[in-house]
Amino acid sequence: MKRGMSGYYVPCSTVGEICNAFVPNPLPPTPPLEITGTLKKIEDEALISLGRLDAISSLLPDPHLFLYTYVRKEAVLSSQIEGTQSTLTDLLIFERKGAPGVPREDVQEVSGYVKATDYALKAISENYPISIRLIKGVHRSLLEKGRGSSKDPGELKRTQNWVGGTRPGNAVFIPTPPNLVLECLGELEKYMNREQDASPLIKAALAHVQFETIHPFLDGNGRIGRLLITLILCADKALSQPLLYLSLYFKQHRKEYYDLLQQVRTEGDWEEWLQFFMLGVKETADLAVGTAKRLAAMFREDEERIRNSGRMAGSALRVHKAMQRGPVFSANEARNATGLSLPTANKTIQLLVKLGIAREITRQRRNRLFAYDRYLKILNEGTEPIK
């Protein structure tokens, strides 16, 4: 349904140019949304898929293992959309005090996303509302280190920004001017925390567009906006664990995603955006459930191979369990996690390498690192850097 512009333009001046910045109308849209027909069917299917995802704890022996790595996969994907070139393996190595051979600033940026996610989810778990204060805290965590540290972490923008292009004159979009950001975010905060008839999925879809349109920070808006989707679903109890992340879907459909955001602004066509969003939720949730099933099957297969490996099977099973908690590891870490002696841990790892379950990834004689190869390959699917 095309309602006309979902906001209005105001003139502003930045870097010596006069331009028109867009100010969104408060949510919800007027006239009201038409959730009927095909859109209603897609929403119902998305909610069913979301319910299956929320039941993921029944598919894995320890869902927290999956959550730990899945959050990191999302950090990689969300940061790639902003231009980083890091992989999931890079991040896991970096979190172990350094990532030789990878772009350090890129990995720091991804690591900041993990930290920001942890900060936000802890607040939600303690029943803090999604507020301007919380969003600013998440932003501070996101940009504390790395390239964004000079872009006022935790502070709303004080100068006009733009999206795409080299200057305002050739920008794709010019978001809300600084003097109106606090007012617009205040309206968004009210919308996110009020009781409403719409499903949490619709609330998350609308709030995401609104946040991206306001673009309240100098940097990191896209990553915060994507994380906001998961926070709303967790805060509204649509998910008990933060397992839905749409960055891979947005990455794979980048042009359509940006076109639909702009279409909402210029034509007020929220329903077209909602259909795209709901399809993304269904596809992403189904993919996550499929990944969990594949991992559970893989763990069982590898355990069976280890049981049949001979006299070191008991030690190998203990190391294999530790590998599920941390798929990039050293012999010392295997020793500490299992209580085995260092010589036994080394021999056990060599057995796992021989079985094709573990792989040495550093190619050096000392301080060697190993990876749970198939585990990482499954989780790395779709995380190839954007060229």
Backbone torsions as a table, in degrees:
resi	resn	phi	psi	omega
1	MET	NA	122.8	-177.9
2	LYS	-95.3	111.5	-175.6
3	ARG	-96.8	-2.5	-168.7
4	GLY	89.9	-176.4	-175.6
5	MET	-56.6	140.2	179.7
6	SER	-94.1	25.1	-179.8
7	GLY	-177.8	-157.1	-179.0
8	TYR	-148.7	160.7	-179.6
9	TYR	-98.7	144.1	172.2
10	VAL	-129.1	140.8	178.7
11	PRO	-71.3	143.7	175.8
12	CYS	-148.3	166.2	-179.0
13	SER	-126.4	132.3	176.7
14	THR	-152.5	144.7	-175.7
15	VAL	41.9	40.9	174.8
16	GLY	80.1	7.6	-179.7
17	GLU	-119.4	142.2	172.6
18	ILE	-88.7	131.8	180.0
19	CYS	-144.9	171.5	178.5
20	ASN	-109.2	119.1	179.0
21	ALA	-97.8	148.2	-174.8
22	PHE	-97.6	132.5	177.9
23	VAL	-117.5	117.1	-177.3
24	PRO	-76.7	147.5	171.5
25	ASN	-70.2	153.1	177.4
26	PRO	-61.5	153.6	174.4
27	LEU	-84.8	155.2	0.7
28	PRO	-80.1	169.0	-178.6
29	PRO	-65.4	152.9	170.9
30	THR	-128.2	137.9	-8.9
31	PRO	-56.4	164.2	-176.8
32	PRO	-59.5	158.5	178.0
33	LEU	-62.0	149.0	175.3
34	GLU	-109.1	90.0	-179.3
35	ILE	-93.6	79.2	-176.0
36	THR	-135.5	171.1	172.1
37	GLY	55.0	-129.1	-176.4
38	THR	-60.1	-41.3	-178.7
39	LEU	-63.1	-41.8	178.7
40	LYS	-63.8	-40.6	178.9
41	LYS	-62.4	-44.2	-180.0
42	ILE	-65.7	-39.1	177.8
43	GLU	-62.0	-44.8	179.5
44	ASP	-60.9	-41.8	179.3
45	GLU	-65.5	-39.0	179.0
46	ALA	-64.5	-40.2	179.4
47	LEU	-66.2	-37.5	177.0
48	ILE	-63.7	-45.3	178.9
49	SER	-63.1	-37.3	178.2
50	LEU	-65.0	-38.3	176.8
51	GLY	-63.6	-40.2	177.1
52	ARG	-62.6	-41.1	179.4
53	LEU	-63.4	-38.3	-178.5
54	ASP	-68.1	-20.5	178.8
55	ALA	-91.9	17.1	-174.0
56	ILE	-62.9	-21.4	-179.2
57	SER	-61.3	-21.8	179.4
58	SER	-80.4	-11.0	-176.2
59	LEU	-95.9	-23.0	-174.8
60	LEU	-120.0	146.6	177.7
61	PRO	-62.3	-31.0	177.8
62	ASP	-145.7	98.2	-176.6
63	PRO	-62.1	-23.2	-179.4
64	HIS	-67.4	-28.1	175.6
65	LEU	-63.7	-44.7	179.1
66	PHE	-65.1	-43.5	-178.3
67	LEU	-61.3	-43.1	-179.1
68	TYR	-54.7	-49.3	-176.4
69	THR	-79.6	-31.8	-177.9
70	TYR	-67.6	-38.8	175.4
71	VAL	-60.0	-39.0	179.9
72	ARG	-70.6	-34.1	174.7
73	LYS	-63.0	-43.1	178.0
74	GLU	-62.9	-39.2	178.4
75	ALA	-59.5	-41.9	178.3
76	VAL	-63.5	-48.9	-176.1
77	LEU	-65.3	-46.1	-177.8
78	SER	-64.0	-36.4	179.1
79	SER	-74.1	-32.5	177.7
80	GLN	-62.1	-36.8	178.5
81	ILE	-59.5	-29.3	179.2
82	GLU	-89.5	1.5	172.3
83	GLY	111.9	-0.9	178.8
84	THR	-75.2	160.7	-176.4
85	GLN	-118.6	14.6	-175.8
86	SER	-79.3	155.0	176.4
87	THR	-109.2	170.4	177.0
88	LEU	-61.7	-40.7	178.7
89	THR	-62.6	-41.6	176.2
90	ASP	-54.7	-46.4	-177.4
91	LEU	-63.8	-45.4	-178.7
92	LEU	-63.8	-34.8	175.7
93	ILE	-70.1	-43.7	-178.9
94	PHE	-59.1	-39.0	-179.4
95	GLU	-67.6	-10.6	175.5
96	ARG	-101.5	38.5	173.7
97	LYS	71.1	55.5	170.7
98	GLY	122.6	147.8	-178.9
99	ALA	-134.5	81.0	-177.9
100	PRO	-61.7	134.9	174.7
101	GLY	87.3	2.5	177.9
102	VAL	-122.3	156.4	-179.3
103	PRO	-65.8	109.4	-171.7
104	ARG	-59.1	-43.1	-178.8
105	GLU	-62.4	-38.1	178.3
106	ASP	-62.1	-46.7	-177.6
107	VAL	-68.7	-35.9	176.0
108	GLN	-60.2	-39.4	-179.7
109	GLU	-63.5	-44.2	178.7
110	VAL	-65.9	-41.9	178.8
111	SER	-61.4	-36.1	176.7
112	GLY	-63.1	-33.9	178.2
113	TYR	-67.0	-40.5	176.9
114	VAL	-60.3	-45.8	-179.2
115	LYS	-62.6	-42.3	179.4
116	ALA	-65.0	-39.7	178.1
117	THR	-63.2	-46.3	178.6
118	ASP	-59.8	-42.5	179.6
119	TYR	-60.3	-47.7	-176.8
120	ALA	-66.5	-43.9	-176.3
121	LEU	-69.2	-33.3	175.9
122	LYS	-63.4	-42.5	179.4
123	ALA	-63.6	-42.9	179.8
124	ILE	-64.5	-40.7	-179.4
125	SER	-64.4	-24.1	178.7
126	GLU	-96.2	15.4	174.6
127	ASN	66.5	26.5	170.3
128	TYR	-73.2	138.4	178.2
129	PRO	-71.5	157.0	173.9
130	ILE	-77.3	107.5	-171.2
131	SER	-130.6	170.4	175.2
132	ILE	-59.5	-40.6	-180.0
133	ARG	-60.9	-44.7	179.5
134	LEU	-64.9	-44.2	-178.7
135	ILE	-61.5	-40.4	178.0
136	LYS	-65.7	-37.3	177.3
137	GLY	-65.5	-40.6	176.6
138	VAL	-62.7	-42.2	179.5
139	HIS	-63.3	-39.3	178.7
140	ARG	-62.7	-42.2	178.6
141	SER	-65.5	-39.0	-177.4
142	LEU	-62.9	-43.7	-170.9
143	LEU	-107.4	15.7	-176.2
144	GLU	-60.4	-36.6	179.7
145	LYS	-128.9	160.6	177.5
146	GLY	91.9	-162.0	-172.7
147	ARG	-61.4	-33.3	-175.2
148	GLY	-81.1	-1.5	-174.1
149	SER	-66.4	-17.3	177.9
150	SER	-94.4	5.0	-175.6
151	LYS	-106.2	41.4	174.4
152	ASP	55.1	61.1	178.8
153	PRO	-55.4	131.3	177.6
154	GLY	79.9	3.5	-177.9
155	GLU	-119.0	136.9	175.9
156	LEU	-66.6	151.0	-174.6
157	LYS	-62.9	143.8	176.6
158	ARG	-112.9	-7.1	175.2
159	THR	-127.0	155.6	-177.5
160	GLN	-70.5	136.5	175.1
161	ASN	-115.0	173.3	176.9
162	TRP	-148.4	163.5	-175.9
163	VAL	-116.3	124.9	-179.7
164	GLY	74.6	156.3	179.3
165	GLY	80.4	170.3	-177.8
166	THR	-99.1	-12.4	-179.5
167	ARG	-159.5	167.0	-178.6
168	PRO	-55.0	-34.2	-176.4
169	GLY	-64.1	-28.0	178.5
170	ASN	-118.6	20.8	-179.7
171	ALA	-70.1	152.1	174.5
172	VAL	-74.4	-37.0	-176.4
173	PHE	-156.4	140.2	177.0
174	ILE	-117.3	110.3	-173.8
175	PRO	-77.9	-176.4	-175.2
176	THR	-51.8	134.2	179.6
177	PRO	-69.8	155.1	-174.2
178	PRO	-53.9	-38.3	-175.2
179	ASN	-70.3	-12.2	180.0
180	LEU	-112.2	-1.1	-175.5
181	VAL	-63.7	-46.3	-176.5
182	LEU	-62.5	-41.5	178.3
183	GLU	-62.4	-45.2	-178.9
184	CYS	-66.6	-41.2	177.7
185	LEU	-66.0	-34.2	177.3
186	GLY	-62.1	-41.7	176.9
187	GLU	-65.7	-39.5	178.7
188	LEU	-65.4	-39.9	177.9
189	GLU	-60.5	-42.9	178.0
190	LYS	-60.6	-44.9	-178.5
191	TYR	-62.6	-44.0	-176.1
192	MET	-67.8	-23.9	-173.4
193	ASN	-110.1	3.9	179.0
194	ARG	-93.0	155.5	174.3
195	GLU	-72.8	137.8	-178.1
196	GLN	-150.5	162.5	-178.5
197	ASP	-78.2	-25.9	-176.6
198	ALA	-66.8	152.2	178.1
199	SER	-69.9	158.0	175.8
200	PRO	-56.0	-30.5	178.6
201	LEU	-64.1	-42.8	179.3
202	ILE	-67.2	-42.8	178.1
203	LYS	-58.0	-46.0	-178.9
204	ALA	-64.2	-40.5	-179.1
205	ALA	-64.2	-43.7	-178.8
206	LEU	-70.8	-41.9	-178.8
207	ALA	-64.2	-36.3	179.2
208	HIS	-61.5	-48.3	179.1
209	VAL	-60.7	-44.3	-177.3
210	GLN	-61.6	-44.0	179.4
211	PHE	-64.1	-45.0	179.5
212	GLU	-62.6	-33.6	-179.9
213	THR	-71.8	-41.3	178.0
214	ILE	-68.0	-40.8	178.9
215	HIS	49.8	63.6	-165.8
216	PRO	-76.0	-11.7	-176.9
217	PHE	-114.6	163.3	176.8
218	LEU	-72.0	-27.2	-178.7
219	ASP	-152.1	156.4	174.7
220	GLY	86.0	5.8	-176.7
221	ASN	-61.8	-42.4	-178.4
222	GLY	-62.3	-44.1	-178.8
223	ARG	-66.8	-40.9	177.3
224	ILE	-66.1	-41.1	-179.3
225	GLY	-63.3	-38.0	178.1
226	ARG	-72.2	-38.1	177.6
227	LEU	-65.8	-32.1	-179.2
228	LEU	-57.8	-34.0	178.8
229	ILE	-58.1	-50.9	-178.7
230	THR	-65.2	-39.3	-179.5
231	LEU	-62.2	-42.3	-179.9
232	ILE	-64.4	-43.4	-179.0
233	LEU	-64.4	-36.9	177.4
234	CYS	-72.6	-43.2	-179.1
235	ALA	-63.3	-34.8	-179.5
236	ASP	-90.9	10.3	175.2
237	LYS	64.4	20.5	172.9
238	ALA	-75.5	-22.3	174.6
239	LEU	-133.8	136.4	175.1
240	SER	-89.5	-21.7	175.8
241	GLN	-127.4	144.0	-176.7
242	PRO	-76.7	75.7	-173.4
243	LEU	-111.3	-0.5	179.4
244	LEU	-104.7	118.2	177.6
245	TYR	-135.2	128.3	-172.0
246	LEU	-99.3	8.2	-175.8
247	SER	-61.8	-38.4	179.3
248	LEU	-63.4	-43.4	178.3
249	TYR	-63.0	-45.6	178.7
250	PHE	-64.8	-37.2	178.6
251	LYS	-63.9	-42.8	-177.5
252	GLN	-73.3	-21.1	-178.1
253	HIS	-125.4	44.5	-172.1
254	ARG	-56.7	-48.5	-176.0
255	LYS	-63.3	-46.9	179.9
256	GLU	-62.6	-39.5	179.4
257	TYR	-59.2	-52.0	-178.2
258	TYR	-67.9	-36.6	178.1
259	ASP	-62.4	-41.4	-178.0
260	LEU	-70.9	-35.7	174.7
261	LEU	-58.8	-44.5	-179.1
262	GLN	-69.6	-34.1	179.4
263	GLN	-65.4	-35.6	174.9
264	VAL	-61.6	-44.4	-176.9
265	ARG	-66.6	-45.8	-171.9
266	THR	-87.0	-26.2	-175.8
267	GLU	-122.6	-10.3	-178.8
268	GLY	69.8	24.4	-176.7
269	ASP	-87.6	76.0	-178.8
270	TRP	-70.2	-33.6	-176.2
271	GLU	-64.0	-39.0	178.3
272	GLU	-63.5	-41.5	176.1
273	TRP	-63.3	-43.2	-178.7
274	LEU	-62.6	-38.1	178.9
275	GLN	-63.4	-44.9	176.8
276	PHE	-59.8	-45.7	-177.9
277	PHE	-63.6	-47.0	-179.0
278	MET	-63.3	-40.1	176.4
279	LEU	-61.4	-38.4	178.0
280	GLY	-65.0	-41.0	178.0
281	VAL	-62.1	-47.5	-179.3
282	LYS	-61.0	-49.4	-177.8
283	GLU	-61.8	-43.7	-177.3
284	THR	-68.9	-42.9	179.3
285	ALA	-64.7	-43.7	179.0
286	ASP	-62.7	-39.0	178.9
287	LEU	-64.5	-41.5	179.8
288	ALA	-65.3	-41.1	177.7
289	VAL	-63.9	-43.0	177.6
290	GLY	-61.6	-39.4	177.9
291	THR	-64.0	-43.0	179.1
292	ALA	-61.4	-42.0	178.3
293	LYS	-63.9	-42.2	178.9
294	ARG	-63.4	-41.3	179.6
295	LEU	-66.2	-42.2	179.3
296	ALA	-61.2	-42.3	178.5
297	ALA	-65.5	-39.9	179.7
298	MET	-64.2	-43.8	178.3
299	PHE	-58.5	-43.5	-179.6
300	ARG	-64.4	-43.7	179.5
301	GLU	-61.3	-45.3	-178.0
302	ASP	-67.8	-37.7	176.9
303	GLU	-60.9	-40.8	-179.9
304	GLU	-65.0	-41.7	177.7
305	ARG	-63.1	-39.5	-179.9
306	ILE	-67.2	-41.4	-179.5
307	ARG	-59.1	-29.7	-178.2
308	ASN	-95.4	15.3	-172.1
309	SER	-93.3	-3.1	177.8
310	GLY	112.1	-155.9	-169.1
311	ARG	-68.4	-20.1	-179.5
312	MET	-94.2	11.5	-175.5
313	ALA	-59.1	-40.7	-178.4
314	GLY	-61.3	-46.2	177.9
315	SER	-64.9	-40.3	-178.0
316	ALA	-65.1	-36.3	177.7
317	LEU	-65.2	-36.9	177.9
318	ARG	-66.3	-42.3	177.6
319	VAL	-67.5	-38.6	179.1
320	HIS	-60.9	-40.1	177.0
321	LYS	-62.1	-41.8	178.3
322	ALA	-65.6	-34.7	178.7
323	MET	-63.5	-30.1	177.9
324	GLN	-68.6	-31.1	178.6
325	ARG	-79.2	-31.5	179.9
326	GLY	-145.3	96.8	-171.6
327	PRO	-73.1	-4.5	169.8
328	VAL	-119.6	123.8	-169.5
329	PHE	-153.9	162.2	174.6
330	SER	-113.0	170.6	176.8
331	ALA	-62.2	-39.8	178.6
332	ASN	-61.6	-41.2	179.5
333	GLU	-67.8	-38.1	176.1
334	ALA	-62.8	-40.9	177.9
335	ARG	-62.0	-48.5	-177.3
336	ASN	-64.3	-34.6	-177.1
337	ALA	-77.4	-23.9	-172.7
338	THR	-112.5	-19.2	-175.4
339	GLY	81.9	5.1	176.5
340	LEU	-74.3	159.6	173.1
341	SER	-72.2	160.6	-179.0
342	LEU	-63.3	-44.2	177.5
343	PRO	-59.1	-39.9	179.6
344	THR	-68.5	-39.9	177.6
345	ALA	-61.0	-43.2	179.0
346	ASN	-62.0	-45.3	179.9
347	LYS	-64.5	-38.0	-179.2
348	THR	-66.5	-41.9	178.7
349	ILE	-63.0	-39.7	178.2
350	GLN	-63.1	-35.7	174.9
351	LEU	-63.4	-43.3	-179.7
352	LEU	-66.5	-33.4	174.7
353	VAL	-65.7	-44.7	179.5
354	LYS	-61.0	-36.0	179.0
355	LEU	-76.9	-7.6	-179.4
356	GLY	80.3	15.6	-179.5
357	ILE	-90.9	-40.5	176.6
358	ALA	-110.3	156.8	178.2
359	ARG	-141.5	135.5	177.0
360	GLU	-76.6	129.4	-172.0
361	ILE	-116.7	-3.1	-176.6
362	THR	-101.8	-19.6	178.9
363	ARG	54.6	48.3	176.2
364	GLN	-141.9	162.1	-175.1
365	ARG	-79.2	-33.7	-177.8
366	ARG	-116.6	158.6	179.0
367	ASN	52.3	41.6	-177.6
368	ARG	-72.7	146.8	175.6
369	LEU	-115.9	148.1	-179.9
370	PHE	-125.6	155.4	179.7
371	ALA	-127.7	144.6	170.2
372	TYR	-78.9	94.7	-161.6
373	ASP	-61.6	-53.8	-176.0
374	ARG	-66.1	-35.8	177.0
375	TYR	-57.6	-50.9	-178.7
376	LEU	-67.0	-36.8	179.5
377	LYS	-62.7	-39.7	178.2
378	ILE	-65.2	-46.6	-178.2
379	LEU	-71.8	-24.9	-179.4
380	ASN	-78.1	-8.3	-177.4
381	GLU	-60.6	125.6	180.0
382	GLY	89.0	-3.1	-176.5
383	THR	-99.1	15.9	176.7
384	GLU	-62.9	135.2	-178.3
385	PRO	-57.1	144.5	177.2
386	ILE	-71.0	128.2	179.3
387	LYS	-88.6	NA	NA
